């Protein structure tokens, strides 16, 4: 059992003192609408998301009708973060939890405890309808629970459009009186994402320089969508062995790779060491940046500039 899972088990016992325990499974269906008298149109709908990029999704679709709380704050890692007592108190008043739904570690470790705080909170799987990639980047479905999937679905703008649609459907199901508002918000944001997708495709369409080296394998969906050849230093989320490091350095030298892309949320000395060996440097790009569309532009520029 991982440290996060052990901590989650302990805090669950504490939570049970003041909350009624209920199942914490992610609901893959659209949540049912509450009774009309339960909807308070005078106050924003309280919504929770796991990671910062989903705040943009939730607010872009929800506009001024929602108030969004991020569980794993900017700069923190969903692999290690533990919710605070203040966050748990806030969840007791949250209507919808817009979950990533792909096996991201924070949700796997904590969702049961989080839902035990508020048994009425509806958990939405925002990845519904997305074809997931396994760790070998082959297209497969979500049926086989024994397969380890790449959880970073949001890093493809095409997937972001599906996520936004799922969020819109959840809002409309919960507050049907505001359906027209949410549809209009979604349409505007979907157009923005479609334009972003087209611009990135155009960026890589005219070049053969598409090979990049990343430390953490977060960008698989991005690479798959835009035809990048992406090599990861980490092996199944673990630090590479000495033999693997040696092979990676040799490959980088032969390919003329001088840049290693790493995440600022989890800096690593190995990235710097490899960069030194190949006479290059480390460029930090965040898979968890809060300003999603702006970050996608920055990342695209970085990949395009330093791809080989």
HELIX and SHEET records of a PDB file:
HELIX    1   1 UNK A    3  UNK A   15  1                                  13    
HELIX    2   2 UNK A   36  UNK A   38  5                                   3    
HELIX    3   3 UNK A   53  UNK A   62  1                                  10    
HELIX    4   4 UNK A   63  UNK A   65  5                                   3    
HELIX    5   5 UNK A   85  UNK A   91  1                                   7    
HELIX    6   6 UNK A  105  UNK A  117  1                                  13    
HELIX    7   7 UNK A  153  UNK A  155  5                                   3    
HELIX    8   8 UNK A  157  UNK A  174  1                                  18    
HELIX    9   9 UNK A  176  UNK A  178  5                                   3    
HELIX   10  10 UNK A  179  UNK A  205  1                                  27    
HELIX   11  11 UNK A  220  UNK A  226  1                                   7    
HELIX   12  12 UNK A  242  UNK A  255  1                                  14    
HELIX   13  13 UNK A  264  UNK A  266  5                                   3    
HELIX   14  14 UNK A  269  UNK A  277  1                                   9    
HELIX   15  15 UNK A  292  UNK A  306  1                                  15    
SHEET    1   A 4 UNK A  66  UNK A  72  0                                        
SHEET    2   A 4 UNK A  45  UNK A  51  1                                        
SHEET    3   A 4 UNK A  96  UNK A  99  1                                        
SHEET    4   A 4 UNK A 122  UNK A 125  1                                        
SHEET    1   B 2 UNK A 132  UNK A 133  0                                        
SHEET    2   B 2 UNK A 139  UNK A 140 -1                                        
SHEET    1   C 4 UNK A 229  UNK A 232  0                                        
SHEET    2   C 4 UNK A 211  UNK A 214  1                                        
SHEET    3   C 4 UNK A 259  UNK A 262  1                                        
SHEET    4   C 4 UNK A 281  UNK A 284  1                                        
END                                                                             
